[in-house]
Amino acid sequence: MDLKQHIGEVPDFPKPGILFYDIATLLAHPAAWRATIDRLAEAIAPYRPTLLAGIESRGFLVAAPLALRFGIGFIMVRKHGKLPGTTVSHEYALEYGSDVIEIQEGAVKPGDRVVVLDDLVATGGTLAATVALIARQGGEVTGAGCIIELAFLNGRKRIDVPLSTLVTYES
């Protein structure tokens, strides 16, 4: 199955000049979504995860069913102020300014083998920040996975762990 046929393209979103790749149409097609999860499971299995981390918010849609399939835990990586309880945070640079991501304190334990998941890797900033945050908590990030890679933005170069993607856009 060609997953690209099930990914929507929305011009000028979230601002003019941006072409947004929308997985809503992929999620709405049961056979395509099953194929996506099956292929991602196969891609990340060699990383031997004991914990999956999903990046807000579409990464949750990817990580949760994979965690269930592997019989392992799933943690949420969210923007500052979105998680209850005590959190640990990581500030990272954006093209203009900075942002902060957080996980709940104690969500990652030393020795956890973590795979980070999101729907899409573009510039790689949030994915790289998540890897750094998890490593700082004692987790070993063994790999990362995304449905979509925007190769023309060179985000893969910022990720210092193996990265598996299913669909690549070159321009």
C-alpha positions in Angstrom: 0.0 0.0 0.0 1.3 3.5 -0.9 0.8 5.5 2.3 1.5 8.8 0.4 -1.9 8.4 -1.3 -3.5 8.6 2.2 -1.7 11.7 3.4 -3.5 15.0 2.8 -1.8 18.1 1.5 -3.1 21.4 2.8 -1.6 24.5 1.2 -1.0 27.7 3.2 -1.4 26.1 6.6 -0.6 27.1 9.3 0.6 30.2 7.4 1.0 31.3 3.8 3.7 29.4 1.8 3.6 26.3 4.0 2.4 23.0 2.6 1.0 21.0 5.6 1.1 17.2 5.4 -2.1 16.0 7.1 -2.3 12.5 8.6 -6.1 12.9 9.4 -6.9 11.2 6.1 -4.5 8.4 6.9 -6.1 7.9 10.3 -9.5 7.8 8.7 -8.6 4.9 6.4 -8.4 1.8 8.6 -6.3 -0.3 6.2 -3.8 2.5 5.6 -3.6 3.2 9.4 -3.0 -0.5 10.1 -0.3 -0.7 7.5 1.3 2.4 9.0 1.4 0.9 12.5 2.6 -2.4 11.2 5.4 -0.8 9.2 6.5 1.4 12.1 6.4 -1.6 14.5 8.7 -3.5 12.1 11.0 -0.5 11.8 11.4 0.2 15.5 11.5 -3.4 16.8 15.3 -3.6 16.2 15.7 -0.7 18.7 14.4 -3.0 21.4 12.4 -0.4 23.3 11.2 -0.8 26.9 9.4 2.6 26.7 7.9 4.7 23.9 7.8 8.5 24.0 5.3 10.3 21.9 5.7 14.0 21.0 2.7 16.3 21.4 0.2 15.8 19.9 0.2 13.7 16.7 3.1 11.6 18.1 0.7 10.4 20.7 -1.4 8.8 18.0 1.6 6.9 16.8 3.2 5.9 20.1 0.1 4.7 21.9 -0.9 1.9 19.6 2.7 0.8 19.2 3.2 0.7 23.0 0.1 -1.5 23.2 1.4 -3.7 20.5 4.8 -4.1 22.2 3.3 -4.5 25.7 5.4 -1.6 27.0 4.8 1.9 28.5 4.1 5.1 26.7 5.0 8.6 28.0 3.8 12.0 26.6 6.3 14.7 25.7 4.4 18.0 25.9 4.8 21.7 25.7 5.4 23.6 29.0 2.5 23.7 31.4 0.5 20.9 29.8 1.3 18.0 32.1 0.1 17.6 35.7 2.3 17.1 38.7 6.1 17.7 38.8 7.8 17.8 35.5 11.3 18.1 34.1 11.8 20.4 31.1 14.2 21.1 28.3 14.5 24.4 26.5 15.6 24.4 22.9 16.3 26.9 20.2 13.9 27.6 17.3 14.7 29.5 14.2 13.4 32.6 16.0 13.3 32.2 19.7 13.0 29.1 21.9 10.5 26.6 23.1 10.2 24.2 26.1 9.2 20.6 26.2 8.4 18.5 29.4 7.9 15.0 30.7 6.6 14.0 34.1 9.2 13.5 36.7 10.1 9.9 37.0 8.5 8.9 33.7 11.9 7.8 32.4 14.1 5.7 34.6 17.8 5.1 34.3 18.3 2.2 31.9 15.0 2.6 30.0 15.5 1.9 26.3 13.3 4.6 24.7 12.2 5.1 21.2 10.8 8.6 20.4 7.9 8.9 18.0 6.2 11.6 16.1 4.1 11.9 13.0 6.6 14.0 11.1 10.2 15.2 11.2 10.9 18.5 9.6 13.8 20.5 11.0 14.4 18.0 13.7 14.5 20.5 16.5 11.7 19.0 18.7 12.9 15.5 18.1 16.5 16.3 19.0 15.3 18.2 22.1 13.2 15.2 23.2 16.2 12.9 22.8 18.3 15.2 24.9 15.6 15.5 27.6 15.2 11.7 27.9 19.0 11.1 28.0 19.3 13.7 30.8 16.8 11.6 32.8 19.0 8.5 32.4 17.1 6.9 29.5 18.9 5.4 26.6 17.3 6.7 23.4 17.9 3.8 21.0 16.0 5.2 18.0 13.2 7.4 16.7 10.4 6.9 14.2 8.1 9.1 12.2 5.5 8.5 9.6 6.7 11.4 7.4 10.1 13.0 6.7 10.5 16.3 5.0 14.0 15.5 3.7 14.5 18.9 2.1 14.6 20.5 5.7 17.5 18.2 6.7 16.1 17.4 10.1 17.7 14.0 10.1 21.1 15.6 10.5 20.1 17.0 13.9 19.0 13.6 15.2 21.9 11.6 16.8 20.0 8.3 17.1 18.8 6.0 14.3 15.7 7.4 12.6 13.1 5.3 10.7 10.5 7.0 8.5 7.9 5.6 6.2 7.2 8.4 3.7 9.7 10.9 2.4 9.1 14.2 0.7 12.1 15.5 -1.2 10.7 19.0 -1.9 
